[in-house]
Amino acid sequence: MTKRMSVVLFFVRARGVARFDWVSPTMSLEILNRHSEALFEFLWCPVCGHEIFSHIPFEGVFCKNCNTQVELQESRETRGYEEAVLACFDTDSTWNLHVDEKLRRDLPDGSARVKILGAPGAYEVDWWSPAPGEDWEPVERGEFEDIEEPSEISHLA
């Protein structure tokens, strides 16, 4: 190759975007952090209430406890806050949702979004979509922490 070719491949990642540059037959990978660690410390799963998420490269970010997928998007409207993020949760990949209603709560139509505003150490929830009400409430952080998963269910994951 005589000309420099540059190919940029973006993928949603827990804390960043990968950028591949093709300068010659060799490739380099650079990770660009989009979201702070503090955002992930604030975030929790509205299906099971746990706070730990796993990143599987090129697949997505998932709740470590129930496997609910979360995709982060930057919000168009920041209202003067340092960060404004939309966290979109999807239960297509959630484990044992149909069996384990005492430890997990399904999302309306299998998905929900939350807008988070703030800065590291001072995040707050702006809104949920759909709005919590009589038909649906997101599981609060740690709501099911004291309940043990029955042994006959844990093997189904």
MODELLER restraints for C-alpha pairs under 7 A, 6 or more apart:
rsr = mdl.restraints
at = mdl.atoms
rsr.add(forms.Gaussian(group=physical.xy_distance, feature=features.Distance(at['CA:1:A'], at['CA:24:A']), mean=6.86, stdev=0.5))
rsr.add(forms.Gaussian(group=physical.xy_distance, feature=features.Distance(at['CA:4:A'], at['CA:23:A']), mean=5.39, stdev=0.5))
rsr.add(forms.Gaussian(group=physical.xy_distance, feature=features.Distance(at['CA:5:A'], at['CA:22:A']), mean=5.78, stdev=0.5))
rsr.add(forms.Gaussian(group=physical.xy_distance, feature=features.Distance(at['CA:5:A'], at['CA:23:A']), mean=5.74, stdev=0.5))
rsr.add(forms.Gaussian(group=physical.xy_distance, feature=features.Distance(at['CA:6:A'], at['CA:21:A']), mean=5.20, stdev=0.5))
rsr.add(forms.Gaussian(group=physical.xy_distance, feature=features.Distance(at['CA:6:A'], at['CA:22:A']), mean=5.14, stdev=0.5))
rsr.add(forms.Gaussian(group=physical.xy_distance, feature=features.Distance(at['CA:6:A'], at['CA:23:A']), mean=6.50, stdev=0.5))
rsr.add(forms.Gaussian(group=physical.xy_distance, feature=features.Distance(at['CA:7:A'], at['CA:20:A']), mean=6.26, stdev=0.5))
rsr.add(forms.Gaussian(group=physical.xy_distance, feature=features.Distance(at['CA:7:A'], at['CA:21:A']), mean=5.50, stdev=0.5))
rsr.add(forms.Gaussian(group=physical.xy_distance, feature=features.Distance(at['CA:7:A'], at['CA:22:A']), mean=6.01, stdev=0.5))
rsr.add(forms.Gaussian(group=physical.xy_distance, feature=features.Distance(at['CA:8:A'], at['CA:19:A']), mean=5.40, stdev=0.5))
rsr.add(forms.Gaussian(group=physical.xy_distance, feature=features.Distance(at['CA:8:A'], at['CA:20:A']), mean=5.32, stdev=0.5))
rsr.add(forms.Gaussian(group=physical.xy_distance, feature=features.Distance(at['CA:8:A'], at['CA:21:A']), mean=6.30, stdev=0.5))
rsr.add(forms.Gaussian(group=physical.xy_distance, feature=features.Distance(at['CA:9:A'], at['CA:18:A']), mean=6.83, stdev=0.5))
rsr.add(forms.Gaussian(group=physical.xy_distance, feature=features.Distance(at['CA:9:A'], at['CA:19:A']), mean=5.65, stdev=0.5))
rsr.add(forms.Gaussian(group=physical.xy_distance, feature=features.Distance(at['CA:9:A'], at['CA:20:A']), mean=6.11, stdev=0.5))
rsr.add(forms.Gaussian(group=physical.xy_distance, feature=features.Distance(at['CA:10:A'], at['CA:17:A']), mean=5.80, stdev=0.5))
rsr.add(forms.Gaussian(group=physical.xy_distance, feature=features.Distance(at['CA:10:A'], at['CA:18:A']), mean=5.79, stdev=0.5))
rsr.add(forms.Gaussian(group=physical.xy_distance, feature=features.Distance(at['CA:10:A'], at['CA:19:A']), mean=6.29, stdev=0.5))
rsr.add(forms.Gaussian(group=physical.xy_distance, feature=features.Distance(at['CA:11:A'], at['CA:17:A']), mean=5.86, stdev=0.5))
rsr.add(forms.Gaussian(group=physical.xy_distance, feature=features.Distance(at['CA:11:A'], at['CA:18:A']), mean=6.56, stdev=0.5))
rsr.add(forms.Gaussian(group=physical.xy_distance, feature=features.Distance(at['CA:11:A'], at['CA:58:A']), mean=6.67, stdev=0.5))
rsr.add(forms.Gaussian(group=physical.xy_distance, feature=features.Distance(at['CA:12:A'], at['CA:60:A']), mean=6.67, stdev=0.5))
rsr.add(forms.Gaussian(group=physical.xy_distance, feature=features.Distance(at['CA:13:A'], at['CA:55:A']), mean=6.90, stdev=0.5))
rsr.add(forms.Gaussian(group=physical.xy_distance, feature=features.Distance(at['CA:13:A'], at['CA:60:A']), mean=6.22, stdev=0.5))
rsr.add(forms.Gaussian(group=physical.xy_distance, feature=features.Distance(at['CA:13:A'], at['CA:61:A']), mean=6.70, stdev=0.5))
rsr.add(forms.Gaussian(group=physical.xy_distance, feature=features.Distance(at['CA:14:A'], at['CA:55:A']), mean=5.95, stdev=0.5))
rsr.add(forms.Gaussian(group=physical.xy_distance, feature=features.Distance(at['CA:14:A'], at['CA:61:A']), mean=5.84, stdev=0.5))
rsr.add(forms.Gaussian(group=physical.xy_distance, feature=features.Distance(at['CA:15:A'], at['CA:33:A']), mean=5.19, stdev=0.5))
rsr.add(forms.Gaussian(group=physical.xy_distance, feature=features.Distance(at['CA:15:A'], at['CA:34:A']), mean=5.56, stdev=0.5))
rsr.add(forms.Gaussian(group=physical.xy_distance, feature=features.Distance(at['CA:15:A'], at['CA:35:A']), mean=5.04, stdev=0.5))
rsr.add(forms.Gaussian(group=physical.xy_distance, feature=features.Distance(at['CA:15:A'], at['CA:36:A']), mean=6.81, stdev=0.5))
rsr.add(forms.Gaussian(group=physical.xy_distance, feature=features.Distance(at['CA:16:A'], at['CA:31:A']), mean=6.18, stdev=0.5))
rsr.add(forms.Gaussian(group=physical.xy_distance, feature=features.Distance(at['CA:16:A'], at['CA:32:A']), mean=4.97, stdev=0.5))
rsr.add(forms.Gaussian(group=physical.xy_distance, feature=features.Distance(at['CA:16:A'], at['CA:33:A']), mean=3.90, stdev=0.5))
rsr.add(forms.Gaussian(group=physical.xy_distance, feature=features.Distance(at['CA:16:A'], at['CA:34:A']), mean=4.63, stdev=0.5))
rsr.add(forms.Gaussian(group=physical.xy_distance, feature=features.Distance(at['CA:16:A'], at['CA:35:A']), mean=6.63, stdev=0.5))
rsr.add(forms.Gaussian(group=physical.xy_distance, feature=features.Distance(at['CA:17:A'], at['CA:31:A']), mean=5.78, stdev=0.5))
rsr.add(forms.Gaussian(group=physical.xy_distance, feature=features.Distance(at['CA:17:A'], at['CA:32:A']), mean=5.13, stdev=0.5))
rsr.add(forms.Gaussian(group=physical.xy_distance, feature=features.Distance(at['CA:17:A'], at['CA:33:A']), mean=6.52, stdev=0.5))
rsr.add(forms.Gaussian(group=physical.xy_distance, feature=features.Distance(at['CA:17:A'], at['CA:34:A']), mean=6.91, stdev=0.5))
rsr.add(forms.Gaussian(group=physical.xy_distance, feature=features.Distance(at['CA:18:A'], at['CA:29:A']), mean=6.62, stdev=0.5))
rsr.add(forms.Gaussian(group=physical.xy_distance, feature=features.Distance(at['CA:18:A'], at['CA:30:A']), mean=5.79, stdev=0.5))
rsr.add(forms.Gaussian(group=physical.xy_distance, feature=features.Distance(at['CA:18:A'], at['CA:31:A']), mean=4.80, stdev=0.5))
rsr.add(forms.Gaussian(group=physical.xy_distance, feature=features.Distance(at['CA:18:A'], at['CA:32:A']), mean=6.33, stdev=0.5))
rsr.add(forms.Gaussian(group=physical.xy_distance, feature=features.Distance(at['CA:19:A'], at['CA:29:A']), mean=5.87, stdev=0.5))
rsr.add(forms.Gaussian(group=physical.xy_distance, feature=features.Distance(at['CA:19:A'], at['CA:30:A']), mean=5.38, stdev=0.5))
rsr.add(forms.Gaussian(group=physical.xy_distance, feature=features.Distance(at['CA:19:A'], at['CA:31:A']), mean=6.58, stdev=0.5))
rsr.add(forms.Gaussian(group=physical.xy_distance, feature=features.Distance(at['CA:20:A'], at['CA:27:A']), mean=6.69, stdev=0.5))
rsr.add(forms.Gaussian(group=physical.xy_distance, feature=features.Distance(at['CA:20:A'], at['CA:28:A']), mean=5.91, stdev=0.5))
rsr.add(forms.Gaussian(group=physical.xy_distance, feature=features.Distance(at['CA:20:A'], at['CA:29:A']), mean=5.11, stdev=0.5))
rsr.add(forms.Gaussian(group=physical.xy_distance, feature=features.Distance(at['CA:20:A'], at['CA:30:A']), mean=6.80, stdev=0.5))
rsr.add(forms.Gaussian(group=physical.xy_distance, feature=features.Distance(at['CA:21:A'], at['CA:27:A']), mean=6.18, stdev=0.5))
rsr.add(forms.Gaussian(group=physical.xy_distance, feature=features.Distance(at['CA:21:A'], at['CA:28:A']), mean=6.02, stdev=0.5))
rsr.add(forms.Gaussian(group=physical.xy_distance, feature=features.Distance(at['CA:38:A'], at['CA:120:A']), mean=5.10, stdev=0.5))
rsr.add(forms.Gaussian(group=physical.xy_distance, feature=features.Distance(at['CA:38:A'], at['CA:121:A']), mean=6.42, stdev=0.5))
rsr.add(forms.Gaussian(group=physical.xy_distance, feature=features.Distance(at['CA:39:A'], at['CA:120:A']), mean=6.56, stdev=0.5))
rsr.add(forms.Gaussian(group=physical.xy_distance, feature=features.Distance(at['CA:42:A'], at['CA:123:A']), mean=6.99, stdev=0.5))
rsr.add(forms.Gaussian(group=physical.xy_distance, feature=features.Distance(at['CA:43:A'], at['CA:51:A']), mean=6.29, stdev=0.5))
rsr.add(forms.Gaussian(group=physical.xy_distance, feature=features.Distance(at['CA:44:A'], at['CA:50:A']), mean=5.62, stdev=0.5))
rsr.add(forms.Gaussian(group=physical.xy_distance, feature=features.Distance(at['CA:44:A'], at['CA:51:A']), mean=4.36, stdev=0.5))
rsr.add(forms.Gaussian(group=physical.xy_distance, feature=features.Distance(at['CA:44:A'], at['CA:141:A']), mean=6.07, stdev=0.5))
rsr.add(forms.Gaussian(group=physical.xy_distance, feature=features.Distance(at['CA:45:A'], at['CA:51:A']), mean=6.28, stdev=0.5))
rsr.add(forms.Gaussian(group=physical.xy_distance, feature=features.Distance(at['CA:45:A'], at['CA:63:A']), mean=6.55, stdev=0.5))
rsr.add(forms.Gaussian(group=physical.xy_distance, feature=features.Distance(at['CA:46:A'], at['CA:138:A']), mean=4.67, stdev=0.5))
rsr.add(forms.Gaussian(group=physical.xy_distance, feature=features.Distance(at['CA:46:A'], at['CA:139:A']), mean=4.71, stdev=0.5))
rsr.add(forms.Gaussian(group=physical.xy_distance, feature=features.Distance(at['CA:46:A'], at['CA:140:A']), mean=6.70, stdev=0.5))
rsr.add(forms.Gaussian(group=physical.xy_distance, feature=features.Distance(at['CA:47:A'], at['CA:104:A']), mean=5.26, stdev=0.5))
rsr.add(forms.Gaussian(group=physical.xy_distance, feature=features.Distance(at['CA:47:A'], at['CA:105:A']), mean=4.94, stdev=0.5))
rsr.add(forms.Gaussian(group=physical.xy_distance, feature=features.Distance(at['CA:47:A'], at['CA:106:A']), mean=5.99, stdev=0.5))
rsr.add(forms.Gaussian(group=physical.xy_distance, feature=features.Distance(at['CA:47:A'], at['CA:107:A']), mean=6.89, stdev=0.5))
rsr.add(forms.Gaussian(group=physical.xy_distance, feature=features.Distance(at['CA:47:A'], at['CA:138:A']), mean=6.62, stdev=0.5))
rsr.add(forms.Gaussian(group=physical.xy_distance, feature=features.Distance(at['CA:47:A'], at['CA:139:A']), mean=5.71, stdev=0.5))
rsr.add(forms.Gaussian(group=physical.xy_distance, feature=features.Distance(at['CA:48:A'], at['CA:66:A']), mean=6.71, stdev=0.5))
rsr.add(forms.Gaussian(group=physical.xy_distance, feature=features.Distance(at['CA:48:A'], at['CA:103:A']), mean=6.21, stdev=0.5))
rsr.add(forms.Gaussian(group=physical.xy_distance, feature=features.Distance(at['CA:48:A'], at['CA:104:A']), mean=4.73, stdev=0.5))
rsr.add(forms.Gaussian(group=physical.xy_distance, feature=features.Distance(at['CA:48:A'], at['CA:105:A']), mean=6.65, stdev=0.5))
rsr.add(forms.Gaussian(group=physical.xy_distance, feature=features.Distance(at['CA:48:A'], at['CA:139:A']), mean=6.05, stdev=0.5))
rsr.add(forms.Gaussian(group=physical.xy_distance, feature=features.Distance(at['CA:48:A'], at['CA:144:A']), mean=6.85, stdev=0.5))
rsr.add(forms.Gaussian(group=physical.xy_distance, feature=features.Distance(at['CA:49:A'], at['CA:139:A']), mean=5.30, stdev=0.5))
rsr.add(forms.Gaussian(group=physical.xy_distance, feature=features.Distance(at['CA:49:A'], at['CA:140:A']), mean=5.45, stdev=0.5))
rsr.add(forms.Gaussian(group=physical.xy_distance, feature=features.Distance(at['CA:49:A'], at['CA:141:A']), mean=4.42, stdev=0.5))
rsr.add(forms.Gaussian(group=physical.xy_distance, feature=features.Distance(at['CA:49:A'], at['CA:142:A']), mean=4.96, stdev=0.5))
rsr.add(forms.Gaussian(group=physical.xy_distance, feature=features.Distance(at['CA:49:A'], at['CA:143:A']), mean=5.86, stdev=0.5))
rsr.add(forms.Gaussian(group=physical.xy_distance, feature=features.Distance(at['CA:49:A'], at['CA:144:A']), mean=6.68, stdev=0.5))
rsr.add(forms.Gaussian(group=physical.xy_distance, feature=features.Distance(at['CA:50:A'], at['CA:65:A']), mean=6.67, stdev=0.5))
rsr.add(forms.Gaussian(group=physical.xy_distance, feature=features.Distance(at['CA:50:A'], at['CA:141:A']), mean=6.24, stdev=0.5))
rsr.add(forms.Gaussian(group=physical.xy_distance, feature=features.Distance(at['CA:50:A'], at['CA:142:A']), mean=5.92, stdev=0.5))
rsr.add(forms.Gaussian(group=physical.xy_distance, feature=features.Distance(at['CA:52:A'], at['CA:63:A']), mean=6.13, stdev=0.5))
rsr.add(forms.Gaussian(group=physical.xy_distance, feature=features.Distance(at['CA:52:A'], at['CA:64:A']), mean=5.67, stdev=0.5))
rsr.add(forms.Gaussian(group=physical.xy_distance, feature=features.Distance(at['CA:53:A'], at['CA:61:A']), mean=6.51, stdev=0.5))
rsr.add(forms.Gaussian(group=physical.xy_distance, feature=features.Distance(at['CA:53:A'], at['CA:62:A']), mean=5.41, stdev=0.5))
rsr.add(forms.Gaussian(group=physical.xy_distance, feature=features.Distance(at['CA:53:A'], at['CA:63:A']), mean=4.42, stdev=0.5))
rsr.add(forms.Gaussian(group=physical.xy_distance, feature=features.Distance(at['CA:53:A'], at['CA:64:A']), mean=5.03, stdev=0.5))
rsr.add(forms.Gaussian(group=physical.xy_distance, feature=features.Distance(at['CA:54:A'], at['CA:61:A']), mean=5.58, stdev=0.5))
rsr.add(forms.Gaussian(group=physical.xy_distance, feature=features.Distance(at['CA:54:A'], at['CA:62:A']), mean=5.28, stdev=0.5))
rsr.add(forms.Gaussian(group=physical.xy_distance, feature=features.Distance(at['CA:54:A'], at['CA:63:A']), mean=6.27, stdev=0.5))
rsr.add(forms.Gaussian(group=physical.xy_distance, feature=features.Distance(at['CA:54:A'], at['CA:64:A']), mean=5.67, stdev=0.5))
rsr.add(forms.Gaussian(group=physical.xy_distance, feature=features.Distance(at['CA:55:A'], at['CA:61:A']), mean=4.41, stdev=0.5))
rsr.add(forms.Gaussian(group=physical.xy_distance, feature=features.Distance(at['CA:55:A'], at['CA:62:A']), mean=6.42, stdev=0.5))
rsr.add(forms.Gaussian(group=physical.xy_distance, feature=features.Distance(at['CA:61:A'], at['CA:69:A']), mean=5.79, stdev=0.5))
rsr.add(forms.Gaussian(group=physical.xy_distance, feature=features.Distance(at['CA:61:A'], at['CA:70:A']), mean=5.57, stdev=0.5))
rsr.add(forms.Gaussian(group=physical.xy_distance, feature=features.Distance(at['CA:61:A'], at['CA:71:A']), mean=6.70, stdev=0.5))
rsr.add(forms.Gaussian(group=physical.xy_distance, feature=features.Distance(at['CA:62:A'], at['CA:68:A']), mean=5.39, stdev=0.5))
rsr.add(forms.Gaussian(group=physical.xy_distance, feature=features.Distance(at['CA:62:A'], at['CA:69:A']), mean=4.35, stdev=0.5))
rsr.add(forms.Gaussian(group=physical.xy_distance, feature=features.Distance(at['CA:62:A'], at['CA:70:A']), mean=5.90, stdev=0.5))
rsr.add(forms.Gaussian(group=physical.xy_distance, feature=features.Distance(at['CA:63:A'], at['CA:69:A']), mean=6.44, stdev=0.5))
rsr.add(forms.Gaussian(group=physical.xy_distance, feature=features.Distance(at['CA:66:A'], at['CA:94:A']), mean=5.53, stdev=0.5))
rsr.add(forms.Gaussian(group=physical.xy_distance, feature=features.Distance(at['CA:66:A'], at['CA:95:A']), mean=5.40, stdev=0.5))
rsr.add(forms.Gaussian(group=physical.xy_distance, feature=features.Distance(at['CA:67:A'], at['CA:93:A']), mean=6.05, stdev=0.5))
rsr.add(forms.Gaussian(group=physical.xy_distance, feature=features.Distance(at['CA:67:A'], at['CA:94:A']), mean=4.75, stdev=0.5))
rsr.add(forms.Gaussian(group=physical.xy_distance, feature=features.Distance(at['CA:67:A'], at['CA:95:A']), mean=6.04, stdev=0.5))
rsr.add(forms.Gaussian(group=physical.xy_distance, feature=features.Distance(at['CA:68:A'], at['CA:89:A']), mean=6.74, stdev=0.5))
rsr.add(forms.Gaussian(group=physical.xy_distance, feature=features.Distance(at['CA:68:A'], at['CA:90:A']), mean=5.98, stdev=0.5))
rsr.add(forms.Gaussian(group=physical.xy_distance, feature=features.Distance(at['CA:68:A'], at['CA:91:A']), mean=5.09, stdev=0.5))
rsr.add(forms.Gaussian(group=physical.xy_distance, feature=features.Distance(at['CA:68:A'], at['CA:93:A']), mean=5.81, stdev=0.5))
rsr.add(forms.Gaussian(group=physical.xy_distance, feature=features.Distance(at['CA:68:A'], at['CA:94:A']), mean=4.63, stdev=0.5))
rsr.add(forms.Gaussian(group=physical.xy_distance, feature=features.Distance(at['CA:69:A'], at['CA:89:A']), mean=5.65, stdev=0.5))
rsr.add(forms.Gaussian(group=physical.xy_distance, feature=features.Distance(at['CA:69:A'], at['CA:90:A']), mean=5.23, stdev=0.5))
rsr.add(forms.Gaussian(group=physical.xy_distance, feature=features.Distance(at['CA:69:A'], at['CA:91:A']), mean=6.54, stdev=0.5))
rsr.add(forms.Gaussian(group=physical.xy_distance, feature=features.Distance(at['CA:69:A'], at['CA:93:A']), mean=6.70, stdev=0.5))
rsr.add(forms.Gaussian(group=physical.xy_distance, feature=features.Distance(at['CA:70:A'], at['CA:87:A']), mean=6.36, stdev=0.5))
rsr.add(forms.Gaussian(group=physical.xy_distance, feature=features.Distance(at['CA:70:A'], at['CA:88:A']), mean=5.40, stdev=0.5))
rsr.add(forms.Gaussian(group=physical.xy_distance, feature=features.Distance(at['CA:70:A'], at['CA:89:A']), mean=4.49, stdev=0.5))
rsr.add(forms.Gaussian(group=physical.xy_distance, feature=features.Distance(at['CA:70:A'], at['CA:90:A']), mean=6.44, stdev=0.5))
rsr.add(forms.Gaussian(group=physical.xy_distance, feature=features.Distance(at['CA:71:A'], at['CA:87:A']), mean=5.75, stdev=0.5))
rsr.add(forms.Gaussian(group=physical.xy_distance, feature=features.Distance(at['CA:71:A'], at['CA:88:A']), mean=5.12, stdev=0.5))
rsr.add(forms.Gaussian(group=physical.xy_distance, feature=features.Distance(at['CA:71:A'], at['CA:89:A']), mean=6.62, stdev=0.5))
rsr.add(forms.Gaussian(group=physical.xy_distance, feature=features.Distance(at['CA:72:A'], at['CA:85:A']), mean=6.65, stdev=0.5))
rsr.add(forms.Gaussian(group=physical.xy_distance, feature=features.Distance(at['CA:72:A'], at['CA:86:A']), mean=5.73, stdev=0.5))
rsr.add(forms.Gaussian(group=physical.xy_distance, feature=features.Distance(at['CA:72:A'], at['CA:87:A']), mean=4.66, stdev=0.5))
rsr.add(forms.Gaussian(group=physical.xy_distance, feature=features.Distance(at['CA:72:A'], at['CA:88:A']), mean=6.33, stdev=0.5))
rsr.add(forms.Gaussian(group=physical.xy_distance, feature=features.Distance(at['CA:73:A'], at['CA:85:A']), mean=5.75, stdev=0.5))
rsr.add(forms.Gaussian(group=physical.xy_distance, feature=features.Distance(at['CA:73:A'], at['CA:86:A']), mean=5.09, stdev=0.5))
rsr.add(forms.Gaussian(group=physical.xy_distance, feature=features.Distance(at['CA:73:A'], at['CA:87:A']), mean=6.49, stdev=0.5))
rsr.add(forms.Gaussian(group=physical.xy_distance, feature=features.Distance(at['CA:74:A'], at['CA:84:A']), mean=6.25, stdev=0.5))
rsr.add(forms.Gaussian(group=physical.xy_distance, feature=features.Distance(at['CA:74:A'], at['CA:85:A']), mean=4.71, stdev=0.5))
rsr.add(forms.Gaussian(group=physical.xy_distance, feature=features.Distance(at['CA:74:A'], at['CA:86:A']), mean=6.13, stdev=0.5))
rsr.add(forms.Gaussian(group=physical.xy_distance, feature=features.Distance(at['CA:75:A'], at['CA:84:A']), mean=5.36, stdev=0.5))
rsr.add(forms.Gaussian(group=physical.xy_distance, feature=features.Distance(at['CA:75:A'], at['CA:85:A']), mean=5.14, stdev=0.5))
rsr.add(forms.Gaussian(group=physical.xy_distance, feature=features.Distance(at['CA:75:A'], at['CA:86:A']), mean=5.90, stdev=0.5))
rsr.add(forms.Gaussian(group=physical.xy_distance, feature=features.Distance(at['CA:78:A'], at['CA:84:A']), mean=5.12, stdev=0.5))
rsr.add(forms.Gaussian(group=physical.xy_distance, feature=features.Distance(at['CA:81:A'], at['CA:117:A']), mean=6.29, stdev=0.5))
rsr.add(forms.Gaussian(group=physical.xy_distance, feature=features.Distance(at['CA:81:A'], at['CA:118:A']), mean=5.29, stdev=0.5))
rsr.add(forms.Gaussian(group=physical.xy_distance, feature=features.Distance(at['CA:81:A'], at['CA:119:A']), mean=6.97, stdev=0.5))
rsr.add(forms.Gaussian(group=physical.xy_distance, feature=features.Distance(at['CA:82:A'], at['CA:118:A']), mean=5.86, stdev=0.5))
rsr.add(forms.Gaussian(group=physical.xy_distance, feature=features.Distance(at['CA:82:A'], at['CA:119:A']), mean=5.37, stdev=0.5))
rsr.add(forms.Gaussian(group=physical.xy_distance, feature=features.Distance(at['CA:83:A'], at['CA:117:A']), mean=5.78, stdev=0.5))
rsr.add(forms.Gaussian(group=physical.xy_distance, feature=features.Distance(at['CA:83:A'], at['CA:118:A']), mean=5.43, stdev=0.5))
rsr.add(forms.Gaussian(group=physical.xy_distance, feature=features.Distance(at['CA:83:A'], at['CA:119:A']), mean=5.78, stdev=0.5))
rsr.add(forms.Gaussian(group=physical.xy_distance, feature=features.Distance(at['CA:84:A'], at['CA:116:A']), mean=5.72, stdev=0.5))
rsr.add(forms.Gaussian(group=physical.xy_distance, feature=features.Distance(at['CA:84:A'], at['CA:117:A']), mean=4.59, stdev=0.5))
rsr.add(forms.Gaussian(group=physical.xy_distance, feature=features.Distance(at['CA:84:A'], at['CA:118:A']), mean=6.71, stdev=0.5))
rsr.add(forms.Gaussian(group=physical.xy_distance, feature=features.Distance(at['CA:85:A'], at['CA:115:A']), mean=5.73, stdev=0.5))
rsr.add(forms.Gaussian(group=physical.xy_distance, feature=features.Distance(at['CA:85:A'], at['CA:116:A']), mean=5.25, stdev=0.5))
rsr.add(forms.Gaussian(group=physical.xy_distance, feature=features.Distance(at['CA:85:A'], at['CA:117:A']), mean=6.62, stdev=0.5))
rsr.add(forms.Gaussian(group=physical.xy_distance, feature=features.Distance(at['CA:86:A'], at['CA:113:A']), mean=6.56, stdev=0.5))
rsr.add(forms.Gaussian(group=physical.xy_distance, feature=features.Distance(at['CA:86:A'], at['CA:114:A']), mean=5.67, stdev=0.5))
rsr.add(forms.Gaussian(group=physical.xy_distance, feature=features.Distance(at['CA:86:A'], at['CA:115:A']), mean=4.56, stdev=0.5))
rsr.add(forms.Gaussian(group=physical.xy_distance, feature=features.Distance(at['CA:86:A'], at['CA:116:A']), mean=6.35, stdev=0.5))
rsr.add(forms.Gaussian(group=physical.xy_distance, feature=features.Distance(at['CA:87:A'], at['CA:113:A']), mean=5.57, stdev=0.5))
rsr.add(forms.Gaussian(group=physical.xy_distance, feature=features.Distance(at['CA:87:A'], at['CA:114:A']), mean=5.34, stdev=0.5))
rsr.add(forms.Gaussian(group=physical.xy_distance, feature=features.Distance(at['CA:87:A'], at['CA:115:A']), mean=6.46, stdev=0.5))
rsr.add(forms.Gaussian(group=physical.xy_distance, feature=features.Distance(at['CA:88:A'], at['CA:112:A']), mean=5.95, stdev=0.5))
rsr.add(forms.Gaussian(group=physical.xy_distance, feature=features.Distance(at['CA:88:A'], at['CA:113:A']), mean=4.40, stdev=0.5))
rsr.add(forms.Gaussian(group=physical.xy_distance, feature=features.Distance(at['CA:88:A'], at['CA:114:A']), mean=6.66, stdev=0.5))
rsr.add(forms.Gaussian(group=physical.xy_distance, feature=features.Distance(at['CA:89:A'], at['CA:111:A']), mean=5.44, stdev=0.5))
rsr.add(forms.Gaussian(group=physical.xy_distance, feature=features.Distance(at['CA:89:A'], at['CA:112:A']), mean=5.35, stdev=0.5))
rsr.add(forms.Gaussian(group=physical.xy_distance, feature=features.Distance(at['CA:89:A'], at['CA:113:A']), mean=6.09, stdev=0.5))
rsr.add(forms.Gaussian(group=physical.xy_distance, feature=features.Distance(at['CA:90:A'], at['CA:110:A']), mean=5.77, stdev=0.5))
rsr.add(forms.Gaussian(group=physical.xy_distance, feature=features.Distance(at['CA:90:A'], at['CA:111:A']), mean=4.46, stdev=0.5))
rsr.add(forms.Gaussian(group=physical.xy_distance, feature=features.Distance(at['CA:90:A'], at['CA:112:A']), mean=6.86, stdev=0.5))
rsr.add(forms.Gaussian(group=physical.xy_distance, feature=features.Distance(at['CA:91:A'], at['CA:110:A']), mean=5.13, stdev=0.5))
rsr.add(forms.Gaussian(group=physical.xy_distance, feature=features.Distance(at['CA:91:A'], at['CA:111:A']), mean=6.24, stdev=0.5))
rsr.add(forms.Gaussian(group=physical.xy_distance, feature=features.Distance(at['CA:92:A'], at['CA:110:A']), mean=6.71, stdev=0.5))
rsr.add(forms.Gaussian(group=physical.xy_distance, feature=features.Distance(at['CA:95:A'], at['CA:157:A']), mean=5.25, stdev=0.5))
rsr.add(forms.Gaussian(group=physical.xy_distance, feature=features.Distance(at['CA:96:A'], at['CA:156:A']), mean=6.60, stdev=0.5))
rsr.add(forms.Gaussian(group=physical.xy_distance, feature=features.Distance(at['CA:96:A'], at['CA:157:A']), mean=6.15, stdev=0.5))
rsr.add(forms.Gaussian(group=physical.xy_distance, feature=features.Distance(at['CA:97:A'], at['CA:104:A']), mean=6.28, stdev=0.5))
rsr.add(forms.Gaussian(group=physical.xy_distance, feature=features.Distance(at['CA:97:A'], at['CA:106:A']), mean=6.78, stdev=0.5))
rsr.add(forms.Gaussian(group=physical.xy_distance, feature=features.Distance(at['CA:103:A'], at['CA:144:A']), mean=5.88, stdev=0.5))
rsr.add(forms.Gaussian(group=physical.xy_distance, feature=features.Distance(at['CA:105:A'], at['CA:139:A']), mean=6.79, stdev=0.5))
rsr.add(forms.Gaussian(group=physical.xy_distance, feature=features.Distance(at['CA:108:A'], at['CA:136:A']), mean=6.98, stdev=0.5))
rsr.add(forms.Gaussian(group=physical.xy_distance, feature=features.Distance(at['CA:112:A'], at['CA:129:A']), mean=5.68, stdev=0.5))
rsr.add(forms.Gaussian(group=physical.xy_distance, feature=features.Distance(at['CA:112:A'], at['CA:130:A']), mean=6.30, stdev=0.5))
rsr.add(forms.Gaussian(group=physical.xy_distance, feature=features.Distance(at['CA:113:A'], at['CA:128:A']), mean=5.68, stdev=0.5))
rsr.add(forms.Gaussian(group=physical.xy_distance, feature=features.Distance(at['CA:113:A'], at['CA:129:A']), mean=5.09, stdev=0.5))
rsr.add(forms.Gaussian(group=physical.xy_distance, feature=features.Distance(at['CA:114:A'], at['CA:125:A']), mean=6.97, stdev=0.5))
rsr.add(forms.Gaussian(group=physical.xy_distance, feature=features.Distance(at['CA:114:A'], at['CA:127:A']), mean=5.74, stdev=0.5))
rsr.add(forms.Gaussian(group=physical.xy_distance, feature=features.Distance(at['CA:114:A'], at['CA:128:A']), mean=4.43, stdev=0.5))
rsr.add(forms.Gaussian(group=physical.xy_distance, feature=features.Distance(at['CA:114:A'], at['CA:129:A']), mean=6.32, stdev=0.5))
rsr.add(forms.Gaussian(group=physical.xy_distance, feature=features.Distance(at['CA:115:A'], at['CA:125:A']), mean=5.98, stdev=0.5))
rsr.add(forms.Gaussian(group=physical.xy_distance, feature=features.Distance(at['CA:115:A'], at['CA:126:A']), mean=5.39, stdev=0.5))
rsr.add(forms.Gaussian(group=physical.xy_distance, feature=features.Distance(at['CA:115:A'], at['CA:127:A']), mean=5.47, stdev=0.5))
rsr.add(forms.Gaussian(group=physical.xy_distance, feature=features.Distance(at['CA:115:A'], at['CA:128:A']), mean=6.57, stdev=0.5))
rsr.add(forms.Gaussian(group=physical.xy_distance, feature=features.Distance(at['CA:116:A'], at['CA:123:A']), mean=6.57, stdev=0.5))
rsr.add(forms.Gaussian(group=physical.xy_distance, feature=features.Distance(at['CA:116:A'], at['CA:124:A']), mean=5.69, stdev=0.5))
rsr.add(forms.Gaussian(group=physical.xy_distance, feature=features.Distance(at['CA:116:A'], at['CA:125:A']), mean=4.69, stdev=0.5))
rsr.add(forms.Gaussian(group=physical.xy_distance, feature=features.Distance(at['CA:116:A'], at['CA:126:A']), mean=5.71, stdev=0.5))
rsr.add(forms.Gaussian(group=physical.xy_distance, feature=features.Distance(at['CA:117:A'], at['CA:123:A']), mean=5.64, stdev=0.5))
rsr.add(forms.Gaussian(group=physical.xy_distance, feature=features.Distance(at['CA:117:A'], at['CA:124:A']), mean=5.52, stdev=0.5))
rsr.add(forms.Gaussian(group=physical.xy_distance, feature=features.Distance(at['CA:117:A'], at['CA:125:A']), mean=6.42, stdev=0.5))
rsr.add(forms.Gaussian(group=physical.xy_distance, feature=features.Distance(at['CA:117:A'], at['CA:126:A']), mean=6.42, stdev=0.5))
rsr.add(forms.Gaussian(group=physical.xy_distance, feature=features.Distance(at['CA:118:A'], at['CA:124:A']), mean=6.21, stdev=0.5))
rsr.add(forms.Gaussian(group=physical.xy_distance, feature=features.Distance(at['CA:132:A'], at['CA:138:A']), mean=6.99, stdev=0.5))
